Amino acid sequence: MNIIDREKHKEFSSLLLQCKQYLRTDFKVHIAANSEVGDHCLMYALSDSIHPQFAHPCQHQHNLVCVTCEQLKDATLSIQKLLECTNIVGENEKLNDMILKSSNPFKVSII
């Protein structure tokens, strides 16, 4: 849809490829039942703050961050902002679909 130039496209593609490789290889090694990195803590990830019957409070602080997980969040947020600022006549439905898909980058299937 010619929303971004070639340079930005290469930059996003490279960053997303790095994040994809991380999620396929190293991410599973970093997951732990009780991790101080919020993105790697199973108790935190599997708890539901809205439904107390599905909540399990962590006995530790999440005071560390994973640089690669933060890169992925930043990349998807940048893409989402770029799409929201784009106004192409006749393409609003496609753009809304892309924005919706980019708003939850961590929606993955465990199976």
N, CA, C and O atoms as CSV, one atom per row, in Angstrom:
chain,resi,resn,atom,element,x,y,z
A,1,MET,N,N,0.822,-1.199,0.000
A,1,MET,CA,C,0.000,0.000,0.000
A,1,MET,C,C,0.861,1.257,0.000
A,1,MET,O,O,0.333,2.366,0.083
A,2,ASN,N,N,2.191,1.098,-0.092
A,2,ASN,CA,C,3.118,2.226,-0.158
A,2,ASN,C,C,2.985,3.168,1.033
A,2,ASN,O,O,2.969,4.387,0.866
A,3,ILE,N,N,2.891,2.608,2.218
A,3,ILE,CA,C,2.770,3.410,3.431
A,3,ILE,C,C,4.141,3.902,3.886
A,3,ILE,O,O,4.270,5.019,4.387
A,4,ILE,N,N,5.163,3.066,3.711
A,4,ILE,CA,C,6.507,3.435,4.143
A,4,ILE,C,C,7.484,3.314,2.973
A,4,ILE,O,O,7.208,2.646,1.978
A,5,ASP,N,N,8.622,3.972,3.118
A,5,ASP,CA,C,9.639,3.899,2.074
A,5,ASP,C,C,10.479,2.625,2.230
A,5,ASP,O,O,10.338,1.897,3.212
A,6,ARG,N,N,11.337,2.370,1.269
A,6,ARG,CA,C,12.145,1.143,1.254
A,6,ARG,C,C,13.057,1.032,2.479
A,6,ARG,O,O,13.210,-0.043,3.059
A,7,GLU,N,N,13.650,2.143,2.852
A,7,GLU,CA,C,14.576,2.147,3.995
A,7,GLU,C,C,13.859,1.708,5.280
A,7,GLU,O,O,14.351,0.849,6.013
A,8,LYS,N,N,12.696,2.306,5.541
A,8,LYS,CA,C,11.917,1.964,6.743
A,8,LYS,C,C,11.443,0.513,6.661
A,8,LYS,O,O,11.420,-0.189,7.672
A,9,HIS,N,N,11.070,0.066,5.477
A,9,HIS,CA,C,10.626,-1.309,5.278
A,9,HIS,C,C,11.751,-2.284,5.618
A,9,HIS,O,O,11.521,-3.288,6.291
A,10,LYS,N,N,12.964,-1.991,5.156
A,10,LYS,CA,C,14.120,-2.845,5.467
A,10,LYS,C,C,14.383,-2.874,6.965
A,10,LYS,O,O,14.673,-3.921,7.543
A,11,GLU,N,N,14.276,-1.704,7.579
A,11,GLU,CA,C,14.518,-1.592,9.023
A,11,GLU,C,C,13.508,-2.427,9.813
A,11,GLU,O,O,13.892,-3.202,10.688
A,12,PHE,N,N,12.217,-2.267,9.503
A,12,PHE,CA,C,11.182,-3.046,10.185
A,12,PHE,C,C,11.339,-4.540,9.915
A,12,PHE,O,O,11.205,-5.353,10.829
A,13,SER,N,N,11.617,-4.899,8.687
A,13,SER,CA,C,11.772,-6.316,8.327
A,13,SER,C,C,12.918,-6.952,9.086
A,13,SER,O,O,12.786,-8.060,9.606
A,14,SER,N,N,14.040,-6.256,9.152
A,14,SER,CA,C,15.211,-6.773,9.872
A,14,SER,C,C,14.914,-6.949,11.357
A,14,SER,O,O,15.230,-7.983,11.945
A,15,LEU,N,N,14.304,-5.931,11.955
A,15,LEU,CA,C,13.979,-5.989,13.384
A,15,LEU,C,C,12.982,-7.105,13.681
A,15,LEU,O,O,13.150,-7.846,14.649
A,16,LEU,N,N,11.948,-7.226,12.854
A,16,LEU,CA,C,10.951,-8.278,13.072
A,16,LEU,C,C,11.535,-9.665,12.838
A,16,LEU,O,O,11.122,-10.619,13.497
A,17,LEU,N,N,12.471,-9.800,11.929
A,17,LEU,CA,C,13.137,-11.082,11.713
A,17,LEU,C,C,13.974,-11.465,12.930
A,17,LEU,O,O,13.969,-12.623,13.348
A,18,GLN,N,N,14.690,-10.504,13.495
A,18,GLN,CA,C,15.467,-10.762,14.713
A,18,GLN,C,C,14.555,-11.205,15.857
A,18,GLN,O,O,14.871,-12.147,16.584
A,19,CYS,N,N,13.423,-10.516,16.009
A,19,CYS,CA,C,12.477,-10.870,17.074
A,19,CYS,C,C,11.882,-12.246,16.834
A,19,CYS,O,O,11.709,-13.017,17.778
A,20,LYS,N,N,11.571,-12.562,15.604
A,20,LYS,CA,C,11.024,-13.874,15.268
A,20,LYS,C,C,12.022,-14.975,15.615
A,20,LYS,O,O,11.647,-16.000,16.184
A,21,GLN,N,N,13.286,-14.766,15.274
A,21,GLN,CA,C,14.316,-15.748,15.591
A,21,GLN,C,C,14.455,-15.921,17.101
A,21,GLN,O,O,14.623,-17.040,17.586
A,22,TYR,N,N,14.385,-14.819,17.843
A,22,TYR,CA,C,14.463,-14.892,19.303
A,22,TYR,C,C,13.295,-15.699,19.865
A,22,TYR,O,O,13.491,-16.558,20.724
A,23,LEU,N,N,12.078,-15.425,19.382
A,23,LEU,CA,C,10.906,-16.147,19.889
A,23,LEU,C,C,10.967,-17.628,19.555
A,23,LEU,O,O,10.476,-18.451,20.327
A,24,ARG,N,N,11.551,-17.983,18.433
A,24,ARG,CA,C,11.657,-19.392,18.044
A,24,ARG,C,C,12.772,-20.130,18.769
A,24,ARG,O,O,12.691,-21.347,18.931
A,25,THR,N,N,13.805,-19.433,19.208
A,25,THR,CA,C,14.964,-20.113,19.786
A,25,THR,C,C,15.146,-19.830,21.275
A,25,THR,O,O,14.928,-20.719,22.099
A,26,ASP,N,N,15.534,-18.630,21.630
A,26,ASP,CA,C,15.947,-18.319,23.002
A,26,ASP,C,C,14.810,-18.043,23.974
A,26,ASP,O,O,14.983,-18.242,25.176
A,27,PHE,N,N,13.669,-17.597,23.504
A,27,PHE,CA,C,12.582,-17.211,24.410
A,27,PHE,C,C,12.183,-18.354,25.336
A,27,PHE,O,O,12.009,-18.143,26.536
A,28,LYS,N,N,12.037,-19.555,24.798
A,28,LYS,CA,C,11.602,-20.696,25.608
A,28,LYS,C,C,12.616,-21.052,26.693
A,28,LYS,O,O,12.248,-21.622,27.720
A,29,VAL,N,N,13.873,-20.725,26.477
A,29,VAL,CA,C,14.906,-20.999,27.481
A,29,VAL,C,C,14.784,-20.029,28.653
A,29,VAL,O,O,15.136,-20.375,29.781
A,30,HIS,N,N,14.294,-18.830,28.399
A,30,HIS,CA,C,14.194,-17.801,29.428
A,30,HIS,C,C,12.929,-17.908,30.280
A,30,HIS,O,O,12.860,-17.299,31.347
A,31,ILE,N,N,11.938,-18.662,29.836
A,31,ILE,CA,C,10.688,-18.801,30.575
A,31,ILE,C,C,10.939,-19.570,31.871
A,31,ILE,O,O,11.612,-20.601,31.868
A,32,ALA,N,N,10.395,-19.063,32.973
A,32,ALA,CA,C,10.533,-19.723,34.276
A,32,ALA,C,C,9.271,-19.471,35.092
A,32,ALA,O,O,8.551,-18.499,34.862
A,33,ALA,N,N,9.018,-20.349,36.035
A,33,ALA,CA,C,7.830,-20.217,36.883
A,33,ALA,C,C,7.859,-18.906,37.664
A,33,ALA,O,O,6.826,-18.263,37.846
A,34,ASN,N,N,9.026,-18.520,38.116
A,34,ASN,CA,C,9.183,-17.291,38.892
A,34,ASN,C,C,10.374,-16.506,38.370
A,34,ASN,O,O,11.494,-16.665,38.856
A,35,SER,N,N,10.133,-15.668,37.388
A,35,SER,CA,C,11.192,-14.848,36.803
A,35,SER,C,C,10.964,-13.392,37.173
A,35,SER,O,O,9.826,-12.927,37.252
A,36,GLU,N,N,12.062,-12.678,37.398
A,36,GLU,CA,C,11.961,-11.253,37.700
A,36,GLU,C,C,11.701,-10.416,36.451
A,36,GLU,O,O,11.434,-9.219,36.552
A,37,VAL,N,N,11.777,-11.041,35.270
A,37,VAL,CA,C,11.406,-10.393,34.013
A,37,VAL,C,C,9.937,-10.720,33.778
A,37,VAL,O,O,9.580,-11.887,33.616
A,38,GLY,N,N,9.098,-9.716,33.758
A,38,GLY,CA,C,7.656,-9.935,33.627
A,38,GLY,C,C,7.270,-10.730,32.393
A,38,GLY,O,O,6.340,-11.535,32.440
A,39,ASP,N,N,7.973,-10.513,31.286
A,39,ASP,CA,C,7.665,-11.225,30.043
A,39,ASP,C,C,8.069,-12.693,30.087
A,39,ASP,O,O,7.645,-13.478,29.239
A,40,HIS,N,N,8.885,-13.072,31.067
A,40,HIS,CA,C,9.369,-14.450,31.156
A,40,HIS,C,C,8.763,-15.209,32.343
A,40,HIS,O,O,9.060,-16.390,32.525
A,41,CYS,N,N,7.939,-14.571,33.136
A,41,CYS,CA,C,7.380,-15.171,34.349
A,41,CYS,C,C,6.064,-15.890,34.038
A,41,CYS,O,O,5.090,-15.257,33.631
A,42,LEU,N,N,6.039,-17.203,34.228
A,42,LEU,CA,C,4.830,-17.978,33.948
A,42,LEU,C,C,3.687,-17.617,34.888
A,42,LEU,O,O,2.545,-17.497,34.444
A,43,MET,N,N,3.966,-17.443,36.166
A,43,MET,CA,C,2.907,-17.099,37.122
A,43,MET,C,C,2.235,-15.779,36.743
A,43,MET,O,O,1.013,-15.652,36.824
A,44,TYR,N,N,3.023,-14.821,36.338
A,44,TYR,CA,C,2.500,-13.517,35.943
A,44,TYR,C,C,1.731,-13.621,34.626
A,44,TYR,O,O,0.646,-13.056,34.487
A,45,ALA,N,N,2.293,-14.338,33.672
A,45,ALA,CA,C,1.672,-14.444,32.347
A,45,ALA,C,C,0.358,-15.211,32.380
A,45,ALA,O,O,-0.564,-14.892,31.629
A,46,LEU,N,N,0.262,-16.210,33.235
A,46,LEU,CA,C,-0.930,-17.051,33.272
A,46,LEU,C,C,-1.987,-16.573,34.260
A,46,LEU,O,O,-3.054,-17.179,34.361
A,47,SER,N,N,-1.711,-15.505,34.984
A,47,SER,CA,C,-2.679,-14.953,35.924
A,47,SER,C,C,-3.592,-13.964,35.220
A,47,SER,O,O,-3.184,-13.262,34.294
A,48,ASP,N,N,-4.828,-13.924,35.676
A,48,ASP,CA,C,-5.819,-13.015,35.097
A,48,ASP,C,C,-6.249,-12.033,36.185
A,48,ASP,O,O,-6.872,-12.425,37.172
A,49,SER,N,N,-5.918,-10.772,36.001
A,49,SER,CA,C,-6.237,-9.762,37.014
A,49,SER,C,C,-7.728,-9.452,37.076
A,49,SER,O,O,-8.206,-8.941,38.088
A,50,ILE,N,N,-8.464,-9.749,36.021
A,50,ILE,CA,C,-9.896,-9.461,35.982
A,50,ILE,C,C,-10.705,-10.535,36.720
A,50,ILE,O,O,-11.678,-10.217,37.404
A,51,HIS,N,N,-10.308,-11.790,36.583
A,51,HIS,CA,C,-11.011,-12.905,37.213
A,51,HIS,C,C,-10.150,-13.480,38.344
A,51,HIS,O,O,-9.187,-14.197,38.072
A,52,PRO,N,N,-10.475,-13.183,39.590
A,52,PRO,CA,C,-9.654,-13.602,40.727
A,52,PRO,C,C,-9.447,-15.117,40.832
A,52,PRO,O,O,-8.424,-15.568,41.348
A,53,GLN,N,N,-10.410,-15.900,40.345
A,53,GLN,CA,C,-10.249,-17.349,40.424
A,53,GLN,C,C,-9.126,-17.854,39.517
A,53,GLN,O,O,-8.668,-18.988,39.661
A,54,PHE,N,N,-8.688,-17.008,38.584
A,54,PHE,CA,C,-7.600,-17.375,37.686
A,54,PHE,C,C,-6.332,-16.560,37.958
A,54,PHE,O,O,-5.432,-16.508,37.120
A,55,ALA,N,N,-6.266,-15.939,39.106
A,55,ALA,CA,C,-5.117,-15.103,39.458
A,55,ALA,C,C,-4.223,-15.826,40.462
A,55,ALA,O,O,-4.701,-16.528,41.352
A,56,HIS,N,N,-2.940,-15.640,40.299
A,56,HIS,CA,C,-1.961,-16.182,41.239
A,56,HIS,C,C,-0.893,-15.109,41.424
A,56,HIS,O,O,-0.111,-14.850,40.509
A,57,PRO,N,N,-0.855,-14.488,42.592
A,57,PRO,CA,C,0.117,-13.409,42.791
A,57,PRO,C,C,1.545,-13.941,42.850
A,57,PRO,O,O,1.804,-15.008,43.407
A,58,CYS,N,N,2.449,-13.190,42.276
A,58,CYS,CA,C,3.862,-13.549,42.324
A,58,CYS,C,C,4.435,-13.163,43.690
A,58,CYS,O,O,4.011,-12.186,44.307
A,59,GLN,N,N,5.391,-13.943,44.135
A,59,GLN,CA,C,6.050,-13.675,45.416
A,59,GLN,C,C,7.348,-12.880,45.207
A,59,GLN,O,O,8.199,-12.824,46.095
A,60,HIS,N,N,7.486,-12.281,44.054
A,60,HIS,CA,C,8.697,-11.532,43.714
A,60,HIS,C,C,8.319,-10.310,42.889
A,60,HIS,O,O,7.180,-10.176,42.442
A,61,GLN,N,N,9.278,-9.430,42.696
A,61,GLN,CA,C,9.087,-8.224,41.885
A,61,GLN,C,C,9.484,-8.508,40.436
A,61,GLN,O,O,10.358,-9.335,40.174
A,62,HIS,N,N,8.846,-7.829,39.518
A,62,HIS,CA,C,9.232,-7.900,38.108
A,62,HIS,C,C,10.000,-6.619,37.788
A,62,HIS,O,O,9.484,-5.722,37.121
A,63,ASN,N,N,11.227,-6.548,38.267
A,63,ASN,CA,C,12.006,-5.323,38.134
A,63,ASN,C,C,13.091,-5.410,37.060
A,63,ASN,O,O,13.895,-4.487,36.928
A,64,LEU,N,N,13.128,-6.488,36.300
A,64,LEU,CA,C,14.065,-6.619,35.196
A,64,LEU,C,C,13.297,-6.634,33.882
A,64,LEU,O,O,12.118,-6.987,33.848
A,65,VAL,N,N,13.964,-6.253,32.807
A,65,VAL,CA,C,13.346,-6.294,31.486
A,65,VAL,C,C,14.238,-7.072,30.529
A,65,VAL,O,O,15.457,-7.130,30.689
A,66,CYS,N,N,13.604,-7.658,29.547
A,66,CYS,CA,C,14.318,-8.353,28.479
A,66,CYS,C,C,14.421,-7.378,27.305
A,66,CYS,O,O,13.409,-6.889,26.804
A,67,VAL,N,N,15.634,-7.106,26.878
A,67,VAL,CA,C,15.859,-6.139,25.806
A,67,VAL,C,C,15.161,-6.575,24.520
A,67,VAL,O,O,14.565,-5.748,23.829
A,68,THR,N,N,15.228,-7.867,24.194
A,68,THR,CA,C,14.623,-8.341,22.952
A,68,THR,C,C,13.105,-8.279,23.010
A,68,THR,O,O,12.468,-7.924,22.018
A,69,CYS,N,N,12.513,-8.617,24.146
A,69,CYS,CA,C,11.051,-8.513,24.294
A,69,CYS,C,C,10.612,-7.060,24.176
A,69,CYS,O,O,9.575,-6.773,23.580
A,70,GLU,N,N,11.388,-6.149,24.736
A,70,GLU,CA,C,11.073,-4.726,24.627
A,70,GLU,C,C,11.216,-4.241,23.186
A,70,GLU,O,O,10.439,-3.398,22.738
A,71,GLN,N,N,12.206,-4.768,22.454
A,71,GLN,CA,C,12.366,-4.417,21.041
A,71,GLN,C,C,11.134,-4.821,20.247
A,71,GLN,O,O,10.658,-4.069,19.396
A,72,LEU,N,N,10.620,-6.014,20.530
A,72,LEU,CA,C,9.430,-6.493,19.821
A,72,LEU,C,C,8.228,-5.607,20.125
A,72,LEU,O,O,7.463,-5.257,19.225
A,73,LYS,N,N,8.068,-5.249,21.380
A,73,LYS,CA,C,6.967,-4.351,21.755
A,73,LYS,C,C,7.101,-3.000,21.064
A,73,LYS,O,O,6.123,-2.459,20.547
A,74,ASP,N,N,8.317,-2.458,21.058
A,74,ASP,CA,C,8.554,-1.156,20.420
A,74,ASP,C,C,8.295,-1.217,18.917
A,74,ASP,O,O,7.716,-0.297,18.340
A,75,ALA,N,N,8.730,-2.312,18.288
A,75,ALA,CA,C,8.542,-2.446,16.839
A,75,ALA,C,C,7.065,-2.512,16.492
A,75,ALA,O,O,6.612,-1.831,15.572
A,76,THR,N,N,6.316,-3.318,17.214
A,76,THR,CA,C,4.893,-3.440,16.903
A,76,THR,C,C,4.155,-2.141,17.224
A,76,THR,O,O,3.220,-1.770,16.514
A,77,LEU,N,N,4.563,-1.456,18.276
A,77,LEU,CA,C,3.946,-0.165,18.604
A,77,LEU,C,C,4.251,0.872,17.514
A,77,LEU,O,O,3.383,1.663,17.144
A,78,SER,N,N,5.476,0.862,17.009
A,78,SER,CA,C,5.842,1.794,15.924
A,78,SER,C,C,5.022,1.517,14.671
A,78,SER,O,O,4.547,2.445,14.015
A,79,ILE,N,N,4.859,0.248,14.344
A,79,ILE,CA,C,4.068,-0.114,13.173
A,79,ILE,C,C,2.609,0.294,13.376
A,79,ILE,O,O,1.972,0.820,12.463
A,80,GLN,N,N,2.090,0.051,14.566
A,80,GLN,CA,C,0.706,0.423,14.859
A,80,GLN,C,C,0.509,1.931,14.738
A,80,GLN,O,O,-0.473,2.379,14.146
A,81,LYS,N,N,1.433,2.720,15.295
A,81,LYS,CA,C,1.326,4.183,15.207
A,81,LYS,C,C,1.412,4.652,13.760
A,81,LYS,O,O,0.698,5.565,13.346
A,82,LEU,N,N,2.298,4.014,12.997
A,82,LEU,CA,C,2.439,4.359,11.585
A,82,LEU,C,C,1.132,4.112,10.839
A,82,LEU,O,O,0.709,4.929,10.022
A,83,LEU,N,N,0.499,2.980,11.128
A,83,LEU,CA,C,-0.768,2.654,10.471
A,83,LEU,C,C,-1.880,3.600,10.897
A,83,LEU,O,O,-2.711,3.993,10.079
A,84,GLU,N,N,-1.900,3.969,12.180
A,84,GLU,CA,C,-2.937,4.873,12.671
A,84,GLU,C,C,-2.805,6.272,12.064
A,84,GLU,O,O,-3.807,6.961,11.873
A,85,CYS,N,N,-1.582,6.689,11.761
A,85,CYS,CA,C,-1.351,8.025,11.199
A,85,CYS,C,C,-1.538,8.058,9.686
A,85,CYS,O,O,-1.548,9.130,9.082
A,86,THR,N,N,-1.683,6.898,9.083
A,86,THR,CA,C,-1.819,6.823,7.634
A,86,THR,C,C,-3.274,7.025,7.249
A,86,THR,O,O,-4.176,6.467,7.874
A,87,ASN,N,N,-3.493,7.822,6.220
A,87,ASN,CA,C,-4.846,8.066,5.736
A,87,ASN,C,C,-4.855,7.880,4.222
A,87,ASN,O,O,-4.569,8.810,3.468
A,88,ILE,N,N,-5.188,6.663,3.792
A,88,ILE,CA,C,-5.254,6.369,2.367
A,88,ILE,C,C,-6.719,6.215,1.999
A,88,ILE,O,O,-7.428,5.394,2.579
A,89,VAL,N,N,-7.163,6.994,1.050
A,89,VAL,CA,C,-8.563,6.982,0.638
A,89,VAL,C,C,-8.925,5.599,0.089
A,89,VAL,O,O,-8.228,5.058,-0.770
A,90,GLY,N,N,-10.021,5.042,0.596
A,90,GLY,CA,C,-10.513,3.756,0.110
A,90,GLY,C,C,-9.850,2.554,0.749
A,90,GLY,O,O,-10.232,1.422,0.449
A,91,GLU,N,N,-8.868,2.754,1.624
A,91,GLU,CA,C,-8.152,1.643,2.239
A,91,GLU,C,C,-8.374,1.582,3.753
A,91,GLU,O,O,-7.638,0.889,4.455
A,92,ASN,N,N,-9.373,2.296,4.259
A,92,ASN,CA,C,-9.585,2.362,5.703
A,92,ASN,C,C,-9.862,1.000,6.326
A,92,ASN,O,O,-9.384,0.728,7.427
A,93,GLU,N,N,-10.615,0.142,5.661
A,93,GLU,CA,C,-10.939,-1.171,6.217
A,93,GLU,C,C,-9.683,-2.030,6.351
A,93,GLU,O,O,-9.497,-2.692,7.372
A,94,LYS,N,N,-8.827,-2.027,5.342
A,94,LYS,CA,C,-7.570,-2.782,5.404
A,94,LYS,C,C,-6.672,-2.248,6.513
A,94,LYS,O,O,-6.069,-3.021,7.258
A,95,LEU,N,N,-6.586,-0.918,6.619
A,95,LEU,CA,C,-5.764,-0.311,7.658
A,95,LEU,C,C,-6.288,-0.662,9.048
A,95,LEU,O,O,-5.498,-0.959,9.944
A,96,ASN,N,N,-7.603,-0.632,9.241
A,96,ASN,CA,C,-8.179,-0.987,10.536
A,96,ASN,C,C,-7.861,-2.439,10.891
A,96,ASN,O,O,-7.577,-2.742,12.050
A,97,ASP,N,N,-7.906,-3.335,9.911
A,97,ASP,CA,C,-7.547,-4.738,10.149
A,97,ASP,C,C,-6.087,-4.861,10.565
A,97,ASP,O,O,-5.766,-5.613,11.485
A,98,MET,N,N,-5.199,-4.125,9.892
A,98,MET,CA,C,-3.774,-4.168,10.237
A,98,MET,C,C,-3.525,-3.605,11.631
A,98,MET,O,O,-2.713,-4.142,12.384
A,99,ILE,N,N,-4.219,-2.532,11.973
A,99,ILE,CA,C,-4.061,-1.940,13.307
A,99,ILE,C,C,-4.520,-2.924,14.364
A,99,ILE,O,O,-3.852,-3.083,15.386
A,100,LEU,N,N,-5.639,-3.586,14.142
A,100,LEU,CA,C,-6.147,-4.573,15.097
A,100,LEU,C,C,-5.170,-5.718,15.263
A,100,LEU,O,O,-4.923,-6.161,16.385
A,101,LYS,N,N,-4.608,-6.206,14.166
A,101,LYS,CA,C,-3.647,-7.305,14.242
A,101,LYS,C,C,-2.355,-6.883,14.930
A,101,LYS,O,O,-1.751,-7.685,15.643
A,102,SER,N,N,-1.923,-5.656,14.735
A,102,SER,CA,C,-0.672,-5.206,15.343
A,102,SER,C,C,-0.847,-4.802,16.799
A,102,SER,O,O,0.147,-4.645,17.509
A,103,SER,N,N,-2.079,-4.628,17.265
A,103,SER,CA,C,-2.287,-4.178,18.649
A,103,SER,C,C,-2.021,-5.269,19.668
A,103,SER,O,O,-1.846,-4.961,20.847
A,104,ASN,N,N,-1.984,-6.540,19.261
A,104,ASN,CA,C,-1.698,-7.621,20.190
A,104,ASN,C,C,-0.674,-8.563,19.578
A,104,ASN,O,O,-1.033,-9.623,19.065
A,105,PRO,N,N,0.616,-8.179,19.629
A,105,PRO,CA,C,1.629,-8.985,18.997
A,105,PRO,C,C,1.925,-10.287,19.715
A,105,PRO,O,O,2.507,-11.197,19.124
A,106,PHE,N,N,1.538,-10.394,20.969
A,106,PHE,CA,C,1.867,-11.577,21.744
A,106,PHE,C,C,0.765,-12.609,21.768
A,106,PHE,O,O,0.828,-13.557,22.551
A,107,LYS,N,N,-0.260,-12.447,20.916
A,107,LYS,CA,C,-1.320,-13.435,20.832
A,107,LYS,C,C,-0.766,-14.628,20.068
A,107,LYS,O,O,-0.701,-14.620,18.839
A,108,VAL,N,N,-0.366,-15.662,20.818
A,108,VAL,CA,C,0.219,-16.846,20.198
A,108,VAL,C,C,-0.519,-18.087,20.657
A,108,VAL,O,O,-1.182,-18.087,21.695
A,109,SER,N,N,-0.399,-19.115,19.891
A,109,SER,CA,C,-0.992,-20.399,20.244
A,109,SER,C,C,0.061,-21.272,20.878
A,109,SER,O,O,1.166,-21.386,20.349
A,110,ILE,N,N,-0.252,-21.893,22.001
A,110,ILE,CA,C,0.697,-22.749,22.695
A,110,ILE,C,C,0.841,-24.081,21.968
A,110,ILE,O,O,1.915,-24.681,21.992
A,111,ILE,N,N,-0.203,-24.540,21.337
A,111,ILE,CA,C,-0.164,-25.844,20.667
A,111,ILE,C,C,0.502,-25.734,19.322
A,111,ILE,O,O,0.626,-26.731,18.611
